[in-house]
Amino acid sequence: MTISPAFQVALIAMLASLPTTSHALDASVAPLVVISNGVSEYTVSLAADASPSERRAADEIASYLGRIGGCVLSVTSPERAQRPVIAVGPGAAAAVDKAIDLGGLGDEGILLRTHGRDLILTGGPGAKRGTLYAVETFLQDVAGVRWWSPTATDVPTSPSLVVPILDRRYVPRFEYRDPFWKLAFDADWAAHNRVNGPYRTFTPAHGGGVSYAGDAAFVHSFYALVPPAEHVVAHPEWFSLIKGKRTAKAAQLCLSNPAVLEVAIERSRAWLREHPDASILSISQNDMPDAARSGRCTCEPCLAIEAEEGSQMGPVLRFVNAVAMRLEKEFPRVAFDTLAYQYTRTPTTKTVPRPNVIIRLCSIENSFSHPLDSETNADFRNDLRGWHRICDRLYVWGYTTSYSHYLLPFPDLRVLGPNIALYADNGVRGVLEQGNHASAGADFAELRGWVLAQLLWDPTRDGDRLVDEFVTGYYREAAPFIRSYIDLVHDRCEASGARAQIDLGPDAPFFTADLVVRSEALLAQARSAVAAQPELLRRVELVGVPIRYVALTRWQFLKRDPAASAWPFPDRAGVIADVERICADHDVIRIEDQGNADANIPLLRLRYGPPRPDTAPRPRGFERIAEGDYIDLQDGEFSVWQRPTNGWKADDQASDGMAAWMPGDHDHWNIYLPLSTVTAPRLTGIWTAFMAVRVDQDEAAGKPAGTAFTCGVHDRGPDAKAVLALSVACADLADDRYHVYRLGAFTPAASHYLWAAPAANARVRSVSIDRIILVRGDHSGVDASEP
């Protein structure tokens, strides 16, 4: 796509305004006129023995300059090239400047230099990607090319290109740079934006990238190294001792057992021989829900190591060091990484990582609406500094979306720049910023991918200015409205004090009816601004999906708010249809990290699409309760885990025609409803909780026996505890119709949530929840009834 003259002027002004840091380019009174009146006298010079990536670099500079100026530049050898030249690669550079010093550039360092009338763009001798990155940097920073996304490239057009005097030598601060977003896996886009992480189909022409020894060796590799299916029966002692019992279920390895070390070493050796180009192999803990449920081994030797090291990381680090020491002679160019994650995040006090060991510090517990250098995230900041003191190769695994709700607005754009600068200031040498890696889409995926790539290449860049640059360039005439929308969401989040963590949900306090109304007004203006430009309209429409997702997921709750008097959507069916159309157009197949991808987007229609009344009829016995004392929370507002095993179904007995349901063969709390958005000012004082439940029993299973279901109110605060609990027996069920059960009276708090679960009873086919009702005061005399 070519860009308009007006945008070119804006782009030039933007580049001129960039601060004079390592990425800014010095001007001179003696510039090089590379293109004049659509003609270039320059030839691209490339050595005959150039590598595939250097050849790609030469072809790219010739091609893009030709597109910019409408001219033709040929690529030829230094011996045949007529001066002036654009010398690409170390061989051509040496032919121009025999005294040139390319030492210390490594695989990715770059040199951009004018030499008389010649231009040198090169990396170091034998560098895998340096020369290619030199060309990409020149095309972006000097020529104004932007690779916004794999499908959106802006190439300015001008009959002239004047290059200032250049002498820029730069080695990237981070040796590993990985915006872990689906769109960023495109190999061409990654090379253009100097991203080098795995899972890209890099070819020799791209110069390769950082590579792990196969998918199993990328992360959470303990059970790939020592598979329980092969060993747990014969050697239960190789696995965690938990509560006095050896187990491989929801567990880790027994890292103090010498036999486990030998098995892990042999499997690692096999992986590395199968992948001779690998540069890293991960020896890392299994993924668990949180630090409290780590599954770590608590045998005496493992606990003794933890005590010696002052950290539960102790057994892990000693184990990884031992593998790294044993294999470094055979694989001298390979590093062995492990995670400082959840229970292993605290640095050790005695053992330090070997030089060929990488510590990957994970920030999963943090608030990403606050800078990592803030007091809100003080524990992580302290761990970062602690690892910096003892670790030569420190990497960070960060998070840039909500994994419970990929489509949700995620207000972290203001902290991306400060966080990455913090990493650089604390000796971090590699960064992965995880986003929606499984699907296109999510909140501002293209923007995040591009901004993160720029920051990872040069962490001195200003993150806010990069966001402005992307918004201006990618959304064009709609940019002012898009920027105002971004600011609105971030301002509301900051004002609420909310912590945007990786499980951020639509129940966060800043997702209000007023935010939906104001956001949709701005996005309507954005759509109008580009209505006559189909591609730009398509981009802007995708921006609007997250706020519509908020509206869908909280429809009934938000419409109870007085601010919803200006509600912008006539009905849910229209919103669902728009979201489905836009998602299909952009290949968005996931709305969350869990579940079957094929069913992810259809889940929206299943959960929110069927026509439902905004107000369902009240159950018998609740008719006379005052409007302000009665809150009806329908199944569409519930969260349901472990889908599609649990989920939503049409139910003509339910008050709104739909119900959340669970099979009866488990006892997990898979249906729950946080009260965090229904608390102040509405839920002050004492309230009584009721739940409308229907149980489908298997009559062939014999006489009713055992528990049918359980439900209650739980406090997930620091002192996690039960607030209310109810257990209903199969023998007490009158029929398979809905009944309203009283859980009890309580004083609601933002940390409370209501939950329901089956009881793993073979007699119970399923448990369905129609709605939860909250009534002001203590209503202990209300009996069960049909809804």
C-alpha angles and dihedrals in degrees: 000000000000117000129232123257089245091056092046089056090049091048093051090049090049093050090047091053095054113116118259098256132128091296097049116096123224119239125218141192089239105058127172115250098214095168125023125178091345093307130104126196090192126110124201109237120207129170117245091237094051117145122246091260091050090051089051089051092053093048091049096051091048093046099046095043087050090053092047097050102023089240138119124246119186126213117224142149123280090249092058100033118110116220136284096057142175099226110209118193134005096287094055091040092055090051089058098040114021091188095053115137114214097165120133097023094112121187097322110023117118140208122201109182139158113217112187104305092337127095121216120203111174151134127212125296110284092005115158098216109358099103093044090051091049090057093044090050092050093048091050104037100034107022096037100235114156126196097195096168137344088273101035122067125160117206114181116222122216135148088229137048118185118188120202122224105286133198105157120154114178137169113189115249092224119057090194119046119177128163092189096210126127094243091050091061090076104111097215093048090046093052092047090052094040096245114153108178126128127266092060117115091235116178127198086266089062090050093242121255144229106317134193125212093261133310093289089057095054102083144332089028105154096104092042088056094045107019113206091212088064101038118017097087095050096033114026087157089072090070135064124299104220122177090345096309132100111233142161093199113105087345146113135228126285095247096187091063110101092209091060089055092054093050091048092049093052093047090048091050090051092050092050093049089051090051107038092170094056117122099185137033119191121222099182143151124266117263114260133175096256145329093278091059097040097136089220121161115264100188116135097258093049092047090048091056091048090053092049092050098040088229140076084233089075100091092041096051094046090050094049092046089053093052091046093050094049095049104036095090093055093039106030095163095051125096124202115220132196135180128256089201134150105316093018098048098101114090119246119249100212114024119058125200115264117246090258093051122094121203111210105202112202124208097196097131095053135106108246094194086068126060113258087236091062127100088250088069098031095129092057093044090054092049090050091054091044094054091045089060095056106024128079095191111038121171129182128218107202135180129228108175144036110268092197091055115019091178095055121108105259111200102207102109094104093058101045094088097043092046095052091045088053090055092051092048090053099052099261111162102185136031134191115185107194120212134148097330095164102059145013115259130043124135110323093334094165092048094048093046093053098040092048091049091054094047093047091052092048117010092189090074119110108250095205092052090050090053089051091049093051095045091049094047101039102039099030112179091015092055099100092055094044091050091049089051091051091050092047094055093045093046092051092048092050092047091052093051089228121163110230100211130166091272095050108155138192087259090074109125096243093060093091134155089252091055090051092048095048094042094051090050091055092045091050088056089049092052091048092052092060100028092122094050109072098195094048091045088052091054093047092049090058090054088060096056097083096055089046088051088056089051092050097046094046100029100130095038095048094045089059088064116096088229087067089077084096093045105161100209123077094204143346094249091066093048092049091050092051093047092048092048094049093045091050091049091053098039092246105164103160133063093176143011098253131064135037111321092216090059098039101093094033085057088071092061093041093051102035108011107077113093109262132176115252085225119033121206112270120249119255111279094031099075097100099048111116116256094244092050097053127072121182113199109191128206091259088071094053125099115229122197133200096032141211086030085062124025147111130314138182108258122180090198092059119096093242099028095258136078140184111239143186131194113247097236098089138045102217123134091240098151116060142150122205114218093207094110098038097055123087128054096010103041102053120141126003122344134175121229123216130179127201106219136173124192124201109206130195103236090193089065091079133240115004109266139158132016121324099194144333131217140168152134119283132190112224093187125116091288095047106200145148115270099178132001134183130184120192121198124219089235090061095057112105096193143327095280128107117277129184111234124198112228094183144257122299143152106256122228133184090249093059127099133181118229142182133195140173117239104235089254116157089214093062116080096182146341119221126195116202101178148328119237126201119196125187114248134014108309100176091148096063110109130207114279142161114279 
